Amino acid sequence: MVTGGRGCPYVGSVTAASGAGGTDRDRESRTIRGTLTPGSPDYVYIPVKVPSGVREIKVEHAYDRPSVPAGTPGNALDIGVFDERGTEVGGPGFRGWSGGARSKFFIRTDDATPGYVPGPVGEGTWHVALGPYTVAPQGLSYELTVTLTYGESGVTPRTVYPPERARGRGRAWYRGDCHIHSWHSDGRRAPAEIAALARSAGLDFINSSDHNTHASHAHWAGLADDDLLIMLGEEVTTRNGHVVALGTDPGTFLDWRYRARDNRWARFARDIRRAGGLVVPAHPHATCVGCAWKFGFAEADAVEVWNGPFTPDDETALADWDSMLVLSVREGREGRAWIPAMGSSDAHRPPDAVGMPQTVVLADDLTREAIQEGIRAGRSYVAESANVSLTFKAMGEACEPAGIGERLPVDPDTPVTVRLEASGVPRCTVRFVTDQGVLLTSDPLPVSGSGEVEWRTTAAYAAYVRAEVRHETAVGPLPGVMAAFTNPIFLGRD
């Protein structure tokens, strides 16, 4: 009997043999077999003794996939590795994670598989981390082959990161996609391809967000230029939901090995902010196992309401977010901050479209800090492509107009005019949504795609107004698929 992570036993056997193509003096391979049962810990750590003089560690793994009854999850096993500094949650030992995207990986001083961090293969006990994402009723039988290669180490490449600013247009609207995956996690695109697609989509900025690893950060440096700001982050993929760490300091690793019941989330949200990032819960109502957000929104700087093609789970996220807006303005809840909405592509591979949707942010310049400040303030709207542009304002007597994310400071009965100008949305319908619900639905816009919709109200009637632009629908009273939506404009004095 061998002991796994968190003291959970698993059945295993260990055999040792010299590796193919090498001798006992320069290469050593060991095969480890075991079985995980339903209810196993989230993470099981397999110890690997690494002697001095090892220049490369290589791990190959496989597991069985038995048939399961309809509606029952089958086997899915994630994998990663921690070095001799240990497996403590939030500790320094992390060296890479590929989830379920790869069947093998290696680490050397001078190179590593995408998703893993190159550097010295230090002497001590390393741990291969197994993450049984789902386990079939029959159990999950796995096999690991760990190969240690001895010899002279190479030189760790000098780490260079992309700059934190690009050539902007001063205070302007900038388009970005803050949730994209490369081949450093489960994506199928190289960073260079993603950067090219971002430019083709008319984006001004992107944010790297590979699952549970920061290994891609150093691979974006040569891809940023005056026309594209590349921010660095991570999609922290827990068993109770995913969160995008948006625009963290280069080289920041954020741990994901906890659940809501562990009461650790506030600590790791603070870690994201200490690293200069924003906390953005992703696809909060996604239907995949472990994807729906269970940690609450008290720590959120924004929330990803629209993720990829607009689907029913996005509609649910939109309604949930709108309910949070109502709570933020409800009488008696002084100091309750509102949470801005965002949208991102979550693009992994073709045919996923980078920049569909995209968050359009009013920022003072095209810099990491300015973009983050615009997102945090809610000065943004979400659009399906760069073809879509919106201008949304509220105007009252004797005060300056208010734009998206701002407040129009008027008395309760002062007349207010709300105006949306849109382009790139042919035959779409505009809806104005308030804390009471949808209070205006326009006729379809012209086939030219450009039009203006105006509505008059008061702060007594509407505590906030936000706009939705939706495509035509053939499903009776149901609203059409989203083309764009804005963050709210608040009406009335504080």
FENPE-V898513 format. One record per residue. N is the residue number from 1. RES is the residue in three letters. SS is DSSP state (H for helix, E for strand, L for the rest). NEAR is the number of other ideal C-beta (glycine too) atoms within 10 Angstrom. Layout:
N_RES_SS_NEAR / N_RES_SS_NEAR
//
This chain:
1_MET_L_6 / 2_VAL_E_13 / 3_THR_E_13 / 4_GLY_L_19 / 5_GLY_H_19 / 6_ARG_H_11 / 7_GLY_H_7 / 8_CYS_L_14 / 9_PRO_E_12 / 10_TYR_E_22 / 11_VAL_E_13 / 12_GLY_E_20 / 13_SER_E_10 / 14_VAL_E_13 / 15_THR_E_10 / 16_ALA_E_10 / 17_ALA_E_11 / 18_SER_L_14 / 19_GLY_L_18 / 20_ALA_L_8 / 21_GLY_L_8 / 22_GLY_L_15 / 23_THR_L_10 / 24_ASP_L_9 / 25_ARG_L_8 / 26_ASP_L_15 / 27_ARG_E_19 / 28_GLU_E_19 / 29_SER_E_18 / 30_ARG_E_16 / 31_THR_E_15 / 32_ILE_E_21 / 33_ARG_E_14 / 34_GLY_E_21 / 35_THR_E_16 / 36_LEU_E_23 / 37_THR_L_16 / 38_PRO_L_13 / 39_GLY_L_8 / 40_SER_L_21 / 41_PRO_L_16 / 42_ASP_L_19 / 43_TYR_L_22 / 44_VAL_E_23 / 45_TYR_E_20 / 46_ILE_E_24 / 47_PRO_E_14 / 48_VAL_E_20 / 49_LYS_E_12 / 50_VAL_E_18 / 51_PRO_L_10 / 52_SER_L_9 / 53_GLY_L_14 / 54_VAL_E_20 / 55_ARG_E_18 / 56_GLU_E_20 / 57_ILE_E_23 / 58_LYS_E_18 / 59_VAL_E_26 / 60_GLU_E_17 / 61_HIS_E_20 / 62_ALA_E_13 / 63_TYR_E_21 / 64_ASP_L_15 / 65_ARG_L_13 / 66_PRO_L_12 / 67_SER_L_8 / 68_VAL_L_14 / 69_PRO_L_8 / 70_ALA_L_4 / 71_GLY_L_5 / 72_THR_L_10 / 73_PRO_L_13 / 74_GLY_L_16 / 75_ASN_L_20 / 76_ALA_E_17 / 77_LEU_E_21 / 78_ASP_E_20 / 79_ILE_E_25 / 80_GLY_E_23 / 81_VAL_E_26 / 82_PHE_E_22 / 83_ASP_L_24 / 84_GLU_L_17 / 85_ARG_L_14 / 86_GLY_L_15 / 87_THR_L_19 / 88_GLU_L_12 / 89_VAL_L_13 / 90_GLY_L_14 / 91_GLY_L_11 / 92_PRO_L_11 / 93_GLY_L_16 / 94_PHE_E_26 / 95_ARG_E_27 / 96_GLY_E_28 / 97_TRP_E_29 / 98_SER_E_28 / 99_GLY_E_20 / 100_GLY_L_14 / 101_ALA_L_21 / 102_ARG_L_20 / 103_SER_L_12 / 104_LYS_E_14 / 105_PHE_E_24 / 106_PHE_E_18 / 107_ILE_E_23 / 108_ARG_E_22 / 109_THR_L_17 / 110_ASP_L_13 / 111_ASP_L_13 / 112_ALA_E_20 / 113_THR_L_19 / 114_PRO_L_21 / 115_GLY_L_25 / 116_TYR_E_25 / 117_VAL_L_20 / 118_PRO_L_22 / 119_GLY_L_16 / 120_PRO_L_15 / 121_VAL_L_25 / 122_GLY_L_13 / 123_GLU_L_13 / 124_GLY_E_15 / 125_THR_E_14 / 126_TRP_E_29 / 127_HIS_E_21 / 128_VAL_E_20 / 129_ALA_E_22 / 130_LEU_E_26 / 131_GLY_E_23 / 132_PRO_E_23 / 133_TYR_E_18 / 134_THR_E_15 / 135_VAL_L_20 / 136_ALA_L_20 / 137_PRO_L_12 / 138_GLN_L_15 / 139_GLY_L_18 / 140_LEU_E_25 / 141_SER_E_18 / 142_TYR_E_23 / 143_GLU_E_15 / 144_LEU_E_21 / 145_THR_E_18 / 146_VAL_E_24 / 147_THR_E_21 / 148_LEU_E_23 / 149_THR_E_19 / 150_TYR_E_17 / 151_GLY_L_12 / 152_GLU_L_7 / 153_SER_L_15 / 154_GLY_L_14 / 155_VAL_L_8 / 156_THR_L_14 / 157_PRO_L_12 / 158_ARG_L_6 / 159_THR_L_11 / 160_VAL_L_13 / 161_TYR_L_16 / 162_PRO_L_25 / 163_PRO_L_14 / 164_GLU_L_19 / 165_ARG_E_16 / 166_ALA_L_21 / 167_ARG_L_11 / 168_GLY_L_20 / 169_ARG_L_11 / 170_GLY_L_8 / 171_ARG_L_12 / 172_ALA_E_13 / 173_TRP_E_18 / 174_TYR_E_25 / 175_ARG_E_22 / 176_GLY_E_27 / 177_ASP_E_27 / 178_CYS_E_29 / 179_HIS_E_26 / 180_ILE_E_29 / 181_HIS_L_24 / 182_SER_L_26 / 183_TRP_L_23 / 184_HIS_L_25 / 185_SER_L_25 / 186_ASP_L_19 / 187_GLY_L_24 / 188_ARG_L_14 / 189_ARG_L_20 / 190_ALA_L_16 / 191_PRO_H_25 / 192_ALA_H_13 / 193_GLU_H_16 / 194_ILE_H_24 / 195_ALA_H_24 / 196_ALA_H_15 / 197_LEU_H_21 / 198_ALA_H_26 / 199_ARG_H_17 / 200_SER_H_12 / 201_ALA_L_19 / 202_GLY_L_12 / 203_LEU_L_25 / 204_ASP_L_25 / 205_PHE_E_26 / 206_ILE_E_32 / 207_ASN_E_29 / 208_SER_E_28 / 209_SER_L_30 / 210_ASP_L_28 / 211_HIS_E_23 / 212_ASN_L_26 / 213_THR_L_26 / 214_HIS_L_26 / 215_ALA_L_26 / 216_SER_L_24 / 217_HIS_H_27 / 218_ALA_H_18 / 219_HIS_H_19 / 220_TRP_L_23 / 221_ALA_H_15 / 222_GLY_H_11 / 223_LEU_H_19 / 224_ALA_L_20 / 225_ASP_E_14 / 226_ASP_L_11 / 227_ASP_L_13 / 228_LEU_E_21 / 229_LEU_E_29 / 230_ILE_E_24 / 231_MET_E_26 / 232_LEU_L_27 / 233_GLY_L_29 / 234_GLU_E_30 / 235_GLU_E_25 / 236_VAL_E_26 / 237_THR_E_24 / 238_THR_E_24 / 239_ARG_L_19 / 240_ASN_L_16 / 241_GLY_E_23 / 242_HIS_E_27 / 243_VAL_E_29 / 244_VAL_E_28 / 245_ALA_E_27 / 246_LEU_E_32 / 247_GLY_L_25 / 248_THR_L_26 / 249_ASP_L_16 / 250_PRO_L_18 / 251_GLY_L_14 / 252_THR_L_18 / 253_PHE_L_22 / 254_LEU_L_22 / 255_ASP_L_18 / 256_TRP_L_22 / 257_ARG_L_22 / 258_TYR_L_20 / 259_ARG_L_16 / 260_ALA_H_15 / 261_ARG_H_9 / 262_ASP_H_14 / 263_ASN_L_9 / 264_ARG_L_17 / 265_TRP_H_22 / 266_ALA_H_12 / 267_ARG_H_14 / 268_PHE_H_22 / 269_ALA_H_21 / 270_ARG_H_12 / 271_ASP_H_19 / 272_ILE_H_25 / 273_ARG_H_14 / 274_ARG_H_11 / 275_ALA_L_20 / 276_GLY_L_19 / 277_GLY_L_26 / 278_LEU_E_26 / 279_VAL_E_23 / 280_VAL_E_28 / 281_PRO_E_26 / 282_ALA_E_24 / 283_HIS_L_26 / 284_PRO_L_25 / 285_HIS_L_20 / 286_ALA_L_22 / 287_THR_L_11 / 288_CYS_L_10 / 289_VAL_L_11 / 290_GLY_L_16 / 291_CYS_L_19 / 292_ALA_L_18 / 293_TRP_L_23 / 294_LYS_L_15 / 295_PHE_L_22 / 296_GLY_L_12 / 297_PHE_L_16 / 298_ALA_L_10 / 299_GLU_L_17 / 300_ALA_L_21 / 301_ASP_L_21 / 302_ALA_E_25 / 303_VAL_E_23 / 304_GLU_E_29 / 305_VAL_E_30 / 306_TRP_E_29 / 307_ASN_E_24 / 308_GLY_L_20 / 309_PRO_L_15 / 310_PHE_L_23 / 311_THR_L_17 / 312_PRO_H_9 / 313_ASP_H_18 / 314_ASP_H_23 / 315_GLU_H_17 / 316_THR_H_16 / 317_ALA_H_25 / 318_LEU_H_21 / 319_ALA_H_11 / 320_ASP_H_15 / 321_TRP_H_22 / 322_ASP_H_18 / 323_SER_H_11 / 324_MET_H_15 / 325_LEU_H_22 / 326_VAL_H_16 / 327_LEU_H_12 / 328_SER_H_18 / 329_VAL_H_18 / 330_ARG_L_11 / 331_GLU_L_6 / 332_GLY_L_5 / 333_ARG_L_10 / 334_GLU_L_6 / 335_GLY_L_5 / 336_ARG_L_12 / 337_ALA_L_9 / 338_TRP_L_18 / 339_ILE_L_23 / 340_PRO_E_27 / 341_ALA_E_26 / 342_MET_E_31 / 343_GLY_E_28 / 344_SER_E_30 / 345_SER_L_26 / 346_ASP_L_26 / 347_ALA_E_25 / 348_HIS_L_18 / 349_ARG_L_11 / 350_PRO_L_10 / 351_PRO_L_5 / 352_ASP_L_18 / 353_ALA_L_18 / 354_VAL_L_22 / 355_GLY_L_24 / 356_MET_L_21 / 357_PRO_L_29 / 358_GLN_E_33 / 359_THR_E_29 / 360_VAL_E_25 / 361_VAL_E_30 / 362_LEU_E_21 / 363_ALA_E_27 / 364_ASP_L_14 / 365_ASP_L_18 / 366_LEU_L_23 / 367_THR_E_19 / 368_ARG_H_24 / 369_GLU_H_14 / 370_ALA_H_20 / 371_ILE_H_31 / 372_GLN_H_21 / 373_GLU_H_16 / 374_GLY_H_24 / 375_ILE_H_26 / 376_ARG_H_17 / 377_ALA_H_17 / 378_GLY_L_23 / 379_ARG_L_19 / 380_SER_E_28 / 381_TYR_E_29 / 382_VAL_E_25 / 383_ALA_E_28 / 384_GLU_L_23 / 385_SER_L_16 / 386_ALA_L_17 / 387_ASN_L_13 / 388_VAL_L_22 / 389_SER_E_18 / 390_LEU_E_23 / 391_THR_E_15 / 392_PHE_E_25 / 393_LYS_E_17 / 394_ALA_E_27 / 395_MET_E_16 / 396_GLY_E_19 / 397_GLU_L_10 / 398_ALA_L_6 / 399_CYS_L_13 / 400_GLU_L_11 / 401_PRO_L_13 / 402_ALA_E_22 / 403_GLY_E_16 / 404_ILE_L_25 / 405_GLY_L_23 / 406_GLU_L_19 / 407_ARG_E_16 / 408_LEU_E_24 / 409_PRO_L_16 / 410_VAL_L_22 / 411_ASP_L_12 / 412_PRO_L_11 / 413_ASP_L_10 / 414_THR_L_17 / 415_PRO_L_12 / 416_VAL_E_25 / 417_THR_E_14 / 418_VAL_E_25 / 419_ARG_E_16 / 420_LEU_E_24 / 421_GLU_E_14 / 422_ALA_E_24 / 423_SER_E_15 / 424_GLY_L_19 / 425_VAL_L_26 / 426_PRO_L_17 / 427_ARG_L_14 / 428_CYS_L_24 / 429_THR_E_20 / 430_VAL_E_24 / 431_ARG_E_20 / 432_PHE_E_22 / 433_VAL_E_22 / 434_THR_E_23 / 435_ASP_L_22 / 436_GLN_L_10 / 437_GLY_E_9 / 438_VAL_E_11 / 439_LEU_E_16 / 440_LEU_E_18 / 441_THR_E_14 / 442_SER_L_19 / 443_ASP_L_9 / 444_PRO_L_16 / 445_LEU_L_21 / 446_PRO_L_12 / 447_VAL_L_8 / 448_SER_L_11 / 449_GLY_L_17 / 450_SER_L_14 / 451_GLY_E_19 / 452_GLU_E_12 / 453_VAL_E_21 / 454_GLU_E_13 / 455_TRP_E_19 / 456_ARG_E_11 / 457_THR_E_18 / 458_THR_L_16 / 459_ALA_L_23 / 460_ALA_L_14 / 461_TYR_L_16 / 462_ALA_L_24 / 463_ALA_L_19 / 464_TYR_E_23 / 465_VAL_E_26 / 466_ARG_E_23 / 467_ALA_E_26 / 468_GLU_E_21 / 469_VAL_E_27 / 470_ARG_E_21 / 471_HIS_L_17 / 472_GLU_L_11 / 473_THR_L_12 / 474_ALA_L_6 / 475_VAL_L_7 / 476_GLY_L_5 / 477_PRO_L_5 / 478_LEU_L_10 / 479_PRO_L_16 / 480_GLY_L_19 / 481_VAL_L_16 / 482_MET_E_24 / 483_ALA_E_28 / 484_ALA_E_28 / 485_PHE_E_25 / 486_THR_E_26 / 487_ASN_L_29 / 488_PRO_L_28 / 489_ILE_E_24 / 490_PHE_E_25 / 491_LEU_E_28 / 492_GLY_L_19 / 493_ARG_L_11 / 494_ASP_L_6
//
